[in-house]
Amino acid sequence: MTAGIGKRTSARGVWHTSSYSGDMGNCVEVVSLPRSHGVRDTQDRDGATLGFATTEWTAFVNSVKHEAL
């Protein structure tokens, strides 16, 4: 995981609710930056944020799309 994605990320990018989030309140938000991507809990926006390098994020998304996870 990439360090340095935090609360201030929203000032540099726009957070979007994941299309896989359901109506049960189990939502995450994602922000795409030039060299990384951030993920946070929609219900705890001031809490921890996970950061991933673009190559890591692309591999994860491709795995989900191909049901490899």
N, C-alpha and C positions, 0 to 999 in steps of 0.2 A: 504494500500500500504506500501511497505517496503522502508524505507529511505536508503540512502547511495549508490544507483546506480547512477553513474554520468559519466562525460566525461572520467574519467580514466578507466571505465569498459572495454573498448576495449583492454587495456593492460592485462586484466585477462581473457578475453574471445573473441570469434570471433563473430562479428555481421553478421547476415544473413537477406536478404530481405525476408519479409513475402511471403509465397506462395499465399496469398490472395490479394497481391498488383497487381493492374492492370497496363495497359499501359498509364493511364491518369496522371501519376505523383503523384498519391495519395499513396505513398509507406511508409511503416514503416519497421524498422529493429528490430530484436529481438536478444538478447544475452542470453544464458543459462549458469548460474553459479551454483556451487554446492548447494546453498541454496536459490537462487533467480533467477529472470528473469528480463531483462530490455527491454524497448521498446522506440524507438526514431523515429523522423521524418527523413527520408532519405534526404530530402532537407535542413534540419537544424541540421546537426550532432553535432554542438557545442551548440545547444539549450538544452532545458529541456529534461530530460530522466525520464520516469516512471519506478518505481521498484515494483516488486510483489514477495511475498513469493511463493515458489514452490507450496504450496497447493492452493493458490489463482490462480496462473497461470494455473494449471492443471484443476481446476474447470471451468475457463473461456474457455480454449481450448475444453474441453468436451462439454460445452454448445454450442459452435460454431459448433462442429462436429455433434451434435444432433439437430441443428437448433432451440435451445431453446432461442436464443437471437434474 
